[in-house]
Structures are given as structure tokens and as C-alpha cells.
Amino acid sequence: MLIDKKSGRTGNEDRQLAVALAGCAGMLNVLALGAFGLFPSNMTGNATQLSQELLQWDKLEMIPLILLLTCFLSGAFTSRVAVSFAKKLNLRTIYAHILLVEGMLLIAPVVVGFWYPQDLQHGSYLFGLSFLLGVHNATSTQLSQGKVRTTHVTGTLTDAGIVLANLLLHPIMRHPPAQMKQFRYLLSVYVTSFISFFIGGLIGILGYEWFGMNAFILAGSILLAVSLLTLIRVLCRKRTKAFKGCSVER
């Protein structure tokens, strides 16, 4: 699911990616709304609000919004740089490594807070979360070649509407069978992304009500589990191939 395969990706892999990452993104957005009163990945809303605050020249409201936009952009930039260098080195597990680090960074402040109490509802955690969601969205977008955009529900629904129209217009447009198959596949990915984001949001609401900021551990744990599972599978396959190679030589 998190491997950049030379042979291309299957529909099941993209749907699994949507379930894990869109669900996690929905959870993180709701947790951030409960903790900070803002959506850390809603760049459309943040940019709209920024234009309003700019006209009123409210610096106290402008600065946090500018920082949120900058942090999200920086996260996407960082993800692309990491993937680009990894491709140069032929490291096809880079996406799993990125999400592994993201999961650790989500969990670390909460765990440290158990021993050294701190106010996690401070703005710095929100800006860090915006950066991580920029990483999150850019990573899934690159891996799925734009089909799975975990934090961008507007884009997902737009793409779903276009594909749905293509499917319904088939009696008139007479699309080739291969293209119809592609449309159905894309629609399944978009619908899976939306439903996963929505369910992740519901889990985030319950998690914040029950556990407060500690609910961020759940979101981070999902990323850790998915990325570690991928890396372990790759390691096992390499060892199996190496063992078979040694057996043939003997």
C-alpha cells in the first residue's frame, strides 16, 4: 500500500490508502477543531478568513492564519523534497518512512506530557499539526498520483462529481469499456476517501470527548501501524529472496 511499485498500483491498494490516510486526516482535523477551534488543513477556509482579516487589518488574527498557510505549504514542500531524493536513491519505501516519522511526531508531545506536563493546546502544536498535515496530504497525493488527497475533501468531491457524470453520460458519450472501468475505479477511490474522512471525523469527536489531547496518540498510532507493517513486509520479502538465492547457490 505504501510502496512505489514499478508495475503500478492496484485499485485495492488505493482504496486501502484512502481508508488509512483519509480516515486519519479526518480524525486529526476534528481533534484540532476541538482543541484549537481551527481546522489545520482547511487552507481554503483559512485563506478566505485571512482576506477578511487583512481588510480589517487585524494583526492578531492575521498572523496565526499566515503561519497556518505557511506551515501547510512547508509540509507539502518537505514531503516532495524527501520523495525526490529517495527516488534518486531508489528508496521505494520512502512513503512508509515519511508516515512513520509523522506518526512519531504526533505521539511524541503527548507522551512527553505524561512526565513533563505542558499545555498542548498552545498555538505551536497547531502550527506543527498543520505542517504534518501538509506532509500527510502531499505524501498520499504523490503515492496515488493525485487520486487520494486525504485532507482535501473539496477536491475529492469535485473529482467524484466529474467521474459520476462521465458514468451517467455513457449512453450518450459511448465511452470505451476500458475507460468505463477506469471511471468506476476512480469513483470507488473518491467515495472511499470521503467516507473514510467522515468516519475518521466521528472517531475524532468521540476520542476528544473521552480522552482530550491524548486522542492524538490514536491518530499517530494508525500511521505507525500502517507504515511499520509495510516496512516489515518489505524486509521479510527481501530476506525470503536472499534465502532462496542462497539455497539455489548451494
KEKE-3310 file (N, C-alpha, C; in steps of 0.2 Angstrom, whole numbers, plus 5000, padded with zeros to 4 digits):
npx = (5004:5010:5021:5031:5028:5035:5027:5015:5000:4987:4968:4963:4974:4975:4962:4964:4974:4967:4957:4965:4973:4965:4955:4963:4967:4954:4951:4962:4959:4946:4950:4959:4950:4942:4952:4959:4950:4951:4953:4967:4971:4962:4964:4958:4947:4955:4962:4952:4947:4958:4959:4948:4952:4963:4958:4952:4963:4968:4979:4982:4973:4977:4991:4992:4984:4992:5003:4998:4995:5008:5015:5008:5010:5024:5025:5020:5030:5041:5038:5039:5052:5059:5054:5058:5073:5073:5069:5080:5089:5083:5075:5061:5053:5050:5038:5032:5042:5041:5028:5029:5038:5029:5019:5026:5030:5017:5013:5024:5024:5013:5015:5027:5022:5016:5026:5032:5022:5013:5006:4997:4988:4993:4997:5008:5008:4997:5002:5012:5005:4998:5009:5012:5001:5001:5012:5006:4996:5002:5010:5002:4995:5006:5010:4998:4997:4989:4976:4971:4968:4970:4967:4959:4944:4936:4942:4941:4927:4924:4931:4925:4912:4914:4918:4907:4898:4903:4901:4887:4883:4887:4878:4876:4888:4896:4908:4923:4925:4936:4939:4927:4929:4940:4934:4924:4933:4940:4929:4926:4937:4937:4925:4927:4938:4931:4921:4929:4936:4925:4921:4932:4932:4921:4926:4936:4929:4923:4934:4941:4931:4932:4945:4952:4967:4975:4970:4976:4986:4980:4978:4991:4996:4989:4996:5009:5007:5002:5013:5024:5020:5021:5035:5040:5035:5041:5054:5054:5051:5063:5072:5067:5069:5083:5086:5081:5090:5102:5100:5098:5111:5118)
npy = (4994:5006:5007:5012:5006:4998:4992:4999:5004:4995:4995:4991:4994:5008:5011:5005:5014:5026:5023:5022:5034:5045:5043:5045:5058:5065:5062:5069:5083:5085:5083:5094:5105:5104:5106:5118:5126:5128:5122:5113:5110:5115:5125:5132:5138:5145:5154:5162:5167:5174:5184:5192:5196:5204:5215:5221:5223:5216:5211:5202:5192:5189:5185:5171:5164:5166:5159:5146:5144:5145:5134:5123:5123:5122:5109:5101:5104:5099:5085:5083:5085:5076:5064:5066:5065:5052:5045:5047:5039:5027:5022:5015:5013:5025:5033:5026:5028:5042:5043:5036:5044:5055:5049:5047:5060:5065:5058:5060:5073:5072:5060:5064:5074:5067:5065:5077:5089:5099:5113:5107:5113:5125:5137:5133:5119:5118:5124:5115:5104:5108:5108:5095:5089:5095:5088:5075:5075:5079:5067:5056:5061:5061:5047:5041:5046:5058:5053:5050:5062:5066:5076:5085:5087:5095:5095:5081:5078:5086:5079:5067:5070:5074:5062:5054:5060:5057:5043:5042:5048:5039:5032:5041:5047:5036:5029:5020:5003:5000:5013:5016:5006:5012:5024:5019:5013:5025:5032:5024:5025:5039:5040:5031:5038:5050:5044:5038:5049:5056:5046:5045:5058:5057:5047:5055:5065:5058:5053:5065:5069:5059:5057:5069:5078:5067:5059:5061:5052:5040:5043:5045:5032:5025:5028:5024:5010:5007:5011:5004:4991:4990:4992:4981:4970:4972:4970:4956:4950:4953:4946:4933:4932:4933:4921:4911:4913:4910:4896:4891:4893:4884)
npz = (5000:5004:4995:4982:4967:4953:4944:4944:4953:4962:4962:4974:4983:4982:4988:5000:5005:5005:5015:5027:5027:5024:5033:5045:5043:5044:5057:5063:5060:5066:5079:5081:5079:5090:5100:5097:5090:5076:5059:5054:5041:5032:5020:5011:5018:5028:5020:5015:5027:5030:5020:5024:5037:5033:5026:5037:5044:5056:5065:5075:5072:5059:5059:5065:5055:5043:5047:5048:5035:5029:5036:5032:5018:5019:5024:5013:5004:5010:5010:4996:4993:5001:4994:4982:4983:4988:4977:4969:4975:4974:4984:4988:4998:5004:5006:5017:5027:5028:5034:5045:5053:5054:5062:5073:5077:5080:5091:5100:5108:5116:5124:5130:5138:5148:5158:5159:5161:5150:5141:5128:5121:5116:5104:5096:5094:5086:5074:5071:5069:5057:5048:5048:5042:5030:5025:5026:5017:5005:5003:5002:4990:4981:4981:4976:4964:4963:4965:4978:4990:5005:5014:5008:5005:4997:4984:4982:4981:4970:4960:4961:4957:4944:4938:4941:4933:4920:4920:4921:4909:4899:4890:4881:4877:4874:4880:4879:4884:4893:4897:4905:4915:4921:4926:4935:4944:4949:4954:4965:4973:4976:4983:4994:5000:5004:5013:5022:5028:5034:5043:5051:5056:5065:5074:5079:5086:5096:5102:5107:5116:5125:5129:5127:5123:5122:5113:5101:5101:5096:5083:5078:5081:5071:5060:5063:5064:5051:5043:5049:5047:5033:5031:5038:5030:5018:5022:5026:5014:5007:5014:5012:4998:4998:5005:4997:4986:4992:4994:4981:4976:4983)
capx = (5000:5014:5027:5031:5029:5036:5022:5009:4996:4980:4963:4963:4979:4972:4957:4967:4977:4961:4954:4970:4976:4959:4952:4967:4966:4948:4952:4966:4955:4941:4954:4962:4945:4941:4957:4961:4945:4953:4955:4974:4972:4957:4968:4953:4944:4960:4964:4946:4947:4964:4957:4944:4956:4968:4954:4951:4970:4968:4986:4981:4970:4981:4997:4991:4982:4998:5008:4995:4996:5015:5016:5005:5014:5031:5025:5020:5037:5046:5037:5041:5059:5060:5052:5063:5079:5073:5069:5087:5092:5079:5072:5054:5049:5051:5032:5031:5046:5038:5022:5032:5040:5024:5016:5030:5029:5010:5013:5029:5022:5008:5019:5032:5017:5014:5031:5033:5016:5013:4999:4997:4983:4997:4997:5014:5006:4993:5006:5016:5000:4997:5014:5012:4995:5004:5016:5002:4992:5007:5013:4996:4994:5011:5010:4992:4997:4983:4969:4970:4970:4967:4964:4956:4938:4933:4945:4939:4920:4924:4933:4919:4906:4916:4918:4900:4894:4905:4897:4880:4883:4889:4873:4876:4895:4899:4915:4926:4925:4942:4938:4922:4932:4944:4929:4922:4938:4941:4924:4927:4943:4935:4920:4931:4941:4926:4918:4934:4937:4919:4921:4938:4930:4917:4930:4940:4924:4922:4941:4942:4927:4934:4952:4956:4973:4978:4967:4981:4990:4977:4979:4998:4997:4987:5001:5014:5005:5002:5020:5028:5018:5024:5042:5041:5033:5047:5060:5053:5052:5070:5075:5065:5073:5090:5087:5080:5096:5107:5098:5100:5118:5121)
capy = (5000:5012:5006:5015:5000:5000:4989:5002:5002:4992:4998:4989:4997:5015:5011:5004:5020:5031:5021:5023:5041:5050:5042:5048:5066:5067:5062:5075:5089:5086:5084:5101:5109:5103:5108:5125:5130:5129:5116:5115:5108:5119:5130:5137:5142:5149:5159:5166:5171:5179:5190:5196:5200:5208:5221:5224:5224:5213:5208:5196:5186:5188:5181:5164:5162:5166:5154:5140:5143:5143:5128:5118:5123:5119:5102:5098:5105:5094:5079:5082:5085:5069:5059:5067:5062:5045:5042:5047:5033:5021:5020:5014:5013:5032:5035:5022:5031:5048:5042:5033:5050:5059:5046:5048:5067:5066:5055:5062:5078:5069:5055:5068:5077:5062:5066:5084:5092:5105:5115:5105:5117:5131:5138:5130:5112:5118:5125:5109:5099:5110:5106:5087:5088:5096:5082:5070:5076:5078:5061:5052:5063:5058:5040:5038:5051:5063:5050:5051:5068:5064:5082:5090:5085:5099:5092:5074:5078:5088:5073:5062:5073:5073:5054:5051:5062:5053:5036:5043:5050:5034:5030:5047:5048:5029:5028:5013:4999:5002:5020:5015:5003:5017:5028:5015:5013:5031:5034:5020:5028:5045:5038:5028:5044:5054:5041:5037:5056:5057:5042:5047:5064:5055:5044:5061:5069:5054:5052:5071:5070:5054:5057:5075:5079:5061:5056:5062:5046:5036:5045:5044:5025:5022:5029:5020:5003:5006:5011:4998:4984:4990:4991:4974:4966:4973:4967:4949:4948:4953:4940:4927:4931:4931:4914:4907:4914:4905:4889:4890:4893:4878)
capz = (5000:5004:4991:4975:4963:4946:4940:4945:4959:4960:4965:4982:4986:4983:4992:5007:5006:5007:5022:5032:5027:5024:5040:5050:5042:5047:5064:5066:5059:5071:5086:5081:5079:5097:5104:5095:5086:5069:5055:5052:5034:5028:5018:5008:5024:5031:5015:5015:5033:5030:5016:5028:5042:5030:5025:5044:5047:5062:5065:5080:5068:5053:5060:5065:5048:5039:5049:5046:5027:5028:5039:5027:5012:5021:5025:5007:5001:5013:5008:4989:4993:5003:4989:4976:4985:4989:4970:4966:4979:4973:4990:4986:5004:5007:5009:5023:5031:5030:5038:5051:5056:5055:5067:5079:5079:5083:5098:5105:5113:5121:5128:5134:5143:5154:5163:5159:5160:5146:5138:5121:5117:5114:5096:5092:5092:5080:5068:5069:5066:5050:5044:5047:5038:5023:5023:5025:5010:4999:5003:4999:4983:4976:4980:4972:4958:4963:4966:4985:4993:5011:5018:5003:5003:4991:4978:4981:4979:4963:4956:4961:4953:4937:4936:4941:4927:4915:4921:4919:4902:4895:4885:4876:4875:4872:4882:4878:4891:4897:4901:4909:4920:4925:4929:4941:4949:4952:4959:4971:4977:4979:4988:5000:5003:5008:5019:5027:5031:5038:5049:5055:5060:5070:5079:5082:5090:5102:5105:5110:5122:5130:5130:5126:5119:5122:5107:5096:5101:5092:5076:5077:5081:5065:5055:5065:5062:5043:5040:5051:5043:5026:5031:5040:5024:5013:5025:5026:5007:5005:5017:5009:4992:5000:5007:4991:4982:4995:4993:4974:4975:4986)
cpx = (5004:5021:5026:5033:5030:5031:5015:5005:4989:4975:4962:4968:4978:4967:4959:4970:4972:4958:4959:4972:4970:4956:4956:4967:4960:4948:4956:4963:4950:4945:4956:4956:4943:4946:4959:4956:4946:4954:4962:4975:4967:4960:4963:4949:4949:4962:4958:4946:4953:4963:4953:4948:4961:4964:4953:4958:4970:4974:4985:4978:4974:4987:4996:4988:4988:5002:5005:4996:5003:5017:5014:5009:5021:5031:5024:5027:5042:5045:5039:5049:5062:5059:5057:5070:5079:5072:5076:5091:5089:5077:5064:5050:5048:5044:5030:5036:5044:5032:5024:5034:5034:5020:5020:5030:5022:5010:5018:5027:5017:5011:5024:5028:5015:5019:5033:5027:5017:5007:5000:4992:4986:4997:5002:5012:5002:4997:5010:5011:4998:5002:5014:5006:4997:5008:5012:4998:4996:5009:5008:4995:5000:5011:5004:4992:4990:4976:4967:4973:4967:4964:4960:4950:4935:4935:4942:4932:4920:4926:4928:4913:4908:4915:4911:4896:4897:4902:4890:4878:4885:4884:4874:4883:4898:4906:4917:4926:4930:4942:4933:4925:4936:4939:4926:4927:4940:4936:4924:4932:4940:4929:4923:4934:4936:4923:4923:4936:4931:4919:4927:4936:4925:4921:4934:4935:4924:4929:4942:4938:4929:4941:4956:4961:4976:4975:4972:4985:4987:4978:4986:4999:4994:4992:5007:5013:5005:5009:5025:5026:5021:5031:5044:5040:5039:5053:5060:5054:5059:5074:5073:5069:5080:5091:5086:5087:5101:5106:5099:5107:5121:5119)
cpy = (5006:5012:5009:5009:5002:4997:4993:5000:4999:4996:4997:4993:5005:5015:5010:5011:5026:5029:5024:5031:5046:5049:5046:5056:5068:5067:5068:5082:5090:5087:5091:5106:5109:5107:5116:5129:5131:5122:5118:5113:5111:5125:5135:5141:5147:5155:5164:5170:5176:5185:5195:5200:5205:5215:5225:5226:5222:5209:5202:5190:5184:5183:5173:5161:5161:5160:5147:5139:5141:5137:5122:5117:5120:5112:5098:5099:5100:5087:5078:5081:5078:5064:5060:5064:5055:5041:5042:5041:5027:5018:5020:5014:5020:5034:5032:5026:5038:5048:5040:5039:5054:5056:5047:5055:5069:5064:5058:5067:5076:5065:5059:5072:5073:5063:5073:5088:5099:5107:5113:5109:5124:5131:5134:5123:5113:5119:5119:5104:5101:5108:5098:5085:5090:5090:5076:5070:5075:5071:5056:5054:5061:5051:5037:5042:5055:5060:5051:5057:5068:5070:5086:5087:5088:5096:5085:5074:5081:5083:5068:5064:5072:5066:5052:5054:5058:5046:5037:5045:5045:5032:5035:5047:5041:5029:5021:5009:5000:5008:5019:5011:5008:5022:5025:5015:5019:5033:5030:5022:5034:5044:5035:5033:5048:5050:5040:5043:5057:5053:5043:5053:5062:5051:5050:5064:5065:5053:5059:5071:5065:5055:5064:5075:5072:5057:5056:5055:5041:5037:5043:5036:5022:5023:5025:5013:5002:5006:5006:4992:4984:4988:4983:4969:4966:4969:4959:4947:4948:4948:4934:4926:4930:4924:4910:4907:4910:4898:4887:4889:4886:4872)
cpz = (5000:5000:4984:4970:4956:4941:4940:4951:4957:4964:4972:4986:4987:4988:4999:5009:5008:5013:5027:5033:5028:5031:5045:5049:5045:5054:5067:5065:5064:5078:5086:5082:5087:5102:5103:5092:5079:5066:5052:5045:5030:5025:5014:5013:5027:5027:5015:5021:5033:5026:5020:5034:5039:5029:5032:5047:5054:5063:5070:5077:5062:5054:5060:5059:5043:5041:5048:5039:5026:5030:5034:5021:5013:5021:5018:5003:5004:5011:5001:4989:4995:4998:4983:4977:4985:4982:4967:4969:4978:4979:4989:4992:5008:5010:5016:5029:5033:5035:5045:5056:5058:5061:5074:5082:5082:5090:5103:5110:5118:5126:5133:5140:5149:5159:5164:5157:5156:5143:5130:5117:5115:5106:5093:5090:5086:5074:5066:5066:5058:5046:5043:5042:5031:5021:5022:5018:5004:4998:4999:4991:4978:4975:4976:4966:4958:4965:4973:4988:5000:5015:5014:5001:4997:4984:4976:4979:4972:4959:4955:4957:4946:4934:4936:4935:4920:4914:4918:4912:4897:4889:4879:4873:4873:4874:4881:4885:4895:4901:4906:4916:4924:4929:4935:4946:4953:4956:4965:4976:4980:4984:4995:5004:5007:5014:5024:5031:5036:5044:5054:5059:5066:5076:5083:5087:5097:5106:5109:5116:5127:5133:5130:5121:5118:5116:5101:5095:5096:5085:5074:5077:5075:5060:5056:5062:5055:5040:5042:5048:5036:5026:5033:5034:5019:5016:5024:5018:5004:5008:5014:5002:4993:5001:5001:4987:4985:4993:4985:4973:4978:4982)
residu = (MET:LEU:ILE:ASP:LYS:LYS:SER:GLY:ARG:THR:GLY:ASN:GLU:ASP:ARG:GLN:LEU:ALA:VAL:ALA:LEU:ALA:GLY:CYS:ALA:GLY:MET:LEU:ASN:VAL:LEU:ALA:LEU:GLY:ALA:PHE:GLY:LEU:PHE:PRO:SER:ASN:MET:THR:GLY:ASN:ALA:THR:GLN:LEU:SER:GLN:GLU:LEU:LEU:GLN:TRP:ASP:LYS:LEU:GLU:MET:ILE:PRO:LEU:ILE:LEU:LEU:LEU:THR:CYS:PHE:LEU:SER:GLY:ALA:PHE:THR:SER:ARG:VAL:ALA:VAL:SER:PHE:ALA:LYS:LYS:LEU:ASN:LEU:ARG:THR:ILE:TYR:ALA:HIS:ILE:LEU:LEU:VAL:GLU:GLY:MET:LEU:LEU:ILE:ALA:PRO:VAL:VAL:VAL:GLY:PHE:TRP:TYR:PRO:GLN:ASP:LEU:GLN:HIS:GLY:SER:TYR:LEU:PHE:GLY:LEU:SER:PHE:LEU:LEU:GLY:VAL:HIS:ASN:ALA:THR:SER:THR:GLN:LEU:SER:GLN:GLY:LYS:VAL:ARG:THR:THR:HIS:VAL:THR:GLY:THR:LEU:THR:ASP:ALA:GLY:ILE:VAL:LEU:ALA:ASN:LEU:LEU:LEU:HIS:PRO:ILE:MET:ARG:HIS:PRO:PRO:ALA:GLN:MET:LYS:GLN:PHE:ARG:TYR:LEU:LEU:SER:VAL:TYR:VAL:THR:SER:PHE:ILE:SER:PHE:PHE:ILE:GLY:GLY:LEU:ILE:GLY:ILE:LEU:GLY:TYR:GLU:TRP:PHE:GLY:MET:ASN:ALA:PHE:ILE:LEU:ALA:GLY:SER:ILE:LEU:LEU:ALA:VAL:SER:LEU:LEU:THR:LEU:ILE:ARG:VAL:LEU:CYS:ARG:LYS:ARG:THR:LYS:ALA:PHE:LYS:GLY:CYS:SER:VAL:GLU:ARG)
# end
